[in-house]
Amino acid sequence: MRDGSVARAMWERFEPVHQLVYFSPEVREAAEGLGLRGYWAGYFALRAAPLGPVPASVVTSCFYVFHPDRAAAALPDAWALASPQHVLRAREQAMDAAMTGFFGPDVCASDELAEAADLAWEAARAADTAGRVLGAANQSLPRPAQPHVRLWQAVTTLREHRGDGHVAVLVSRRLGPVEALSLKSAAGETDASFQQRVRRWDGEEWRAAQARLRERGWIDEDGHITGAGTAAHAQMEAETDAAALTPWQALGAGATARLARLLEPLARRVLDSGIVPAGNPVGLTGTTWDTAG
């Protein structure tokens, strides 16, 4: 893999494994077992738990693309039902069950998965977390004993590290949450109606964001991305990739390529299974990979 593309190539391989936390029935059952009723109560508590018992405003800031009302409907009420420590314990147990159920006990007990877990953990520990709140919070968690759970936690640290960097890029470009979602949708990476619904932005807010994108010349009157918008979007993605390079530089080219090869069959299984829905928020799609080397 070329240095300029390594961060994106690794994201494409580890993000599907991380995504199991949002769509596995074992995780939903664990959240409900804590008294967190409804998908979003579980989502916000499970993802925000590494931060401690923070208020909704902090989570809205970190997660960036949600309407404030979405987080406020779940937090801080969730912390009265289960402390962040209890949520983290339940999250780890749920991912043990989810990974084992999805990939099978033989894969989870394999030497290859244990090797992937250790390489990913090494990369995650090397991630630079200055100014990256979610990445730092996940990086500070203890090392899980079980390799498949360790792998999941490592790739979660890496994806939150990358996400923190992406938010910094958006802020530096003065691209607010709704504009970012609208541009991503116009670029064909996700579904606009899906994004608007799950992030809880109303039609007026969405149209206002589109108007601001038109003023910048990034979308046309029909909401289609323009050449200038395509260039701006590509530049922001390149800046996000560049900001996410540190873990892979620390791990080294050979070990990074080895981890990529170990993650590929896991990522393919997730993407091919359909467990992650089409039009999903992060824009995951089936990917054709060249052999890493």
Salt bridges, closest charged atoms under 4 A:
GLU15 OE2 - ARG159 NH2 2.75
ASP69 OD2 - HIS67 ND1 3.74
ASP96 OD1 - HIS148 NE2 2.72
GLU115 OE1 - ARG258 NH2 2.89
ASP118 OD1 - ARG143 NH2 2.89
ASP118 OD1 - ARG150 NH2 3.09
ASP128 OD2 - ARG132 NH2 3.54
ASP128 OD1 - HIS161 NE2 2.87
GLU160 OE2 - ARG47 NE 2.89
GLU160 OE1 - ARG159 NH1 3.72
GLU179 OE2 - ARG212 NE 2.91
GLU189 OE1 - LYS184 NZ 2.92
GLU189 OE2 - HIS233 NE2 2.79
GLU205 OE2 - HIS67 NE2 3.46
ASP220 OD2 - HIS224 ND1 3.88
GLU221 OE1 - ARG214 NE 3.85
GLU237 OE1 - ARG8 NH2 2.42
GLU239 OE2 - ARG173 NH2 3.07
ASP241 OD2 - ARG8 NE 3.05
ASP241 OD1 - ARG162 NH2 2.59
GLU264 OE2 - ARG13 NH2 2.89
